[in-house]
Amino acid sequence: MSEAQAAVAALRRDELVVLPTDTVYGLACRADSDSAATELYRLKGRDAIQPTAVIFGSLEELLARVPELPGAAVAAARALLPGAYTLVLPNPAERYPWLNAGRTTALGVRVPVLPLITAEVAAAVGPLVATSANLPGGIDPRRLADVPERIRAGVSAAVDGGELPGAPSTVIDITGDPVVLRAGAADPTEALERIAANERLIRQRRPGLLRP
């Protein structure tokens, strides 16, 4: 069984895996499993009140699984995704509430350009939850060997994708006026400019589409 096949089998059993992403190695589980997410938080040593983003395989999958996104959020997602961004979007239906217990009306999402092996895993399993595969305060793991032994011992599979860029995603809150919460792998200034430009274009083409 290949590393990718082992990861798919583990995820389908609601177990944890380590996967290479576009930025760093991530500790991951199925997004649809609240029990797996609880175990992910426990293994990482993360407070359950801290939000964790959902990784979707494509923008189309994000829009299909969160169909009630308001127009402004959809416009921002179309402007930036796929890319090295985490977007905090309105979540009016409170989907995946176990991933943002302190603010269930917002949801962090990612549509990264994944390494091929991780893209194959995601295509087989569906949306994933992923957080940097480190312990609180630890370095962001660029190589599988950088993942702490405690985490590697607590997962059912680990996929080696070689050395990764190492910078985490840029986080932007789109629940109101766009606000950069963390500068990372993608240029935050360019992101805000792209959001504004896309909104102007949509208003010109389809007035009234951008609802709050």
N, C-alpha and C positions, 0 to 999 in steps of 0.2 A: 504494500500500500504506500502510495506517495505521500509526501508531507501535506499536499493540498487535499488529498482524499481523506487523510486522517483528520485534518482540520474540519472538513465538511461533516464527517461522521460525528465528531465531538460536538460541534455546534448543534447538530440536529438532536443530540441527546441533552441539550441545554447545558453543556459544559463550556469551560473557558478555554481560549486559545490565545497564542501570541501570533500576530500577523504583521508583515511589513506594510506600511501605508505610504503615501506620497511624501510624508514628512519624517516620522519616526516610527519605531516599532510600537504597536498598540496591543493592549490587553483587551480582548474582544469577546463578545457573546451575541446571541440573537437578540435583536431589539424587542421582539414580541414576547420575550420571556422575562417576567418580573422576578422570578426566582433566580434566574441566571444573573440578572443585573444585581440582585442583592449579594450574590456570591462574588461578583466582580468587585463591588465596593468593599466587601470584607477583605478579599485578598489584597487589594491595593492599599488598604488601610485608610480609606477615604470616607469622610463623613457623608452619610446618606442624603444630607440636605444639599450637597454640591451637585450642580447639573452636569450631565454627560450627554454628548451629542450622538445623534443617530447618523450613521453612514448609509446613504442610498447609492445604488449602483449607477443611477442616471438621474438627470433632472426630471425626466418624464415619470420615473418611479416615485420621486418625491411628490410631484404634483398629483399623482394618482392616489397615493396613500394619505396625503393631507389635502384633500380636495377643497376644503373650506378656507384655504389661505386667502386673505384679502388681496386686492389687486396690487397694492403698493409692495407687498411682500413678494408676490409673484414676479413683479418687475425687477426687484432687487436680485432675486434668485436667478432670473434669466440674465442679468447683467454680469454676474460673478461666477456662476457655476456652469460647468465643472471648474474647480480651482482650489487653491490652498487656503480656503476660507472656512470658518465656522460661522454660520449665520444664526442668530437668535431671532426666531420668527414668532409672530402671534400664533397661538394654538387654541383657537376658540372651542374646538371639540375636546380639548384636554387629552389628546392622544399621548401614549407612552408616559403616563403620569409618574411612574416610578423613576423616571430619569430626571425629573426636576420637581421634587416633592415640595420645595418651598415656593414654587411659582409655576403651577401646572398649566397656566394659560400662556406660557411661552415654551418654545421647544428649540433646542440647538440642533442644527442639521449640517451635514457635510455631503458634498458630492465631489470627492477628490478624483484626480487622475491616478488610479491605483496601479501598482505593479501588476503585470499580467496574472501572476499566480494568485494574488489576492482578489483581483477582479473575478477570476474563475470561481473562487470560494464564495464570494458575495452573490454571484449569479446563481449558484446552486442553493444558497441558503436564504437569501433575501436580506432585508435591512439588518445592519449590525450596530451594536453599541461598541464604541472603542474609545479608550483613554490611554494616554501615554503609559507604556509598560514599565513604569518606575514606581518607586515608593515616594510618599510625600516629601518634597524637598530634594529628591534625587535628580540626577542628570537625565535629560531626554535621551533615550537609547537610540543611537545611530546604527548599531550592529546588534545582532542577536546576543552576542556575548556581553553586551552592556546591560541586558535585562537582569535585574537582581535574581539571585538564586531562589529566594523565597517565592517570587512570582513564577519562575520557570518550573519550580517543583509543584506549584498549585494548579497548573494548566494541564489539559489532556493532550495538547498538540502544540507544536511551535513550527512556524514556517520561516526558513532562512532566505531572506531576499537580498543578502549582501549589505553593503554599506549604504545608508540612506542620507538625505540632506541634513537632517538633525534639527532643523528649526521647526517649531510647532506652527500650527495654522494661525492666521490672523482672524481674530474674533470681532464681529460687528453685530451690534444689536439693532434690529430692524423693527422692533415693536412700536417705535415712534419715529422721530427723526433719527436717521442713522448715526450711531455712536460707536466709535472704535473702543472696544474693551481690552484688546491685546494686539499689539503689533507683532507680527511673526513672519512667516515665510513669504507672504504676499504683501505688496506695497499698500498700506492703508489709505494713503492719499489718492492713489490711482483708483482704489475701490470706490471711494466716495464720489469721485468724478464720474466713474462709469455708471454708478447708480443714478446720479443726477441726469446724466446724458440720456440714459435709457428712459427715464421718466418723461423727459421732455419729448423724446421721439414718440412715445406711446400717446402722450397728450395730443400731439400734432396729428397722429394717424387715426386715433380712436378716442375722441374727447369723452370724458366721463368714465373711462374704464378704470382709472386708478382710484379705487375706493380706499378709505383708511383701513 
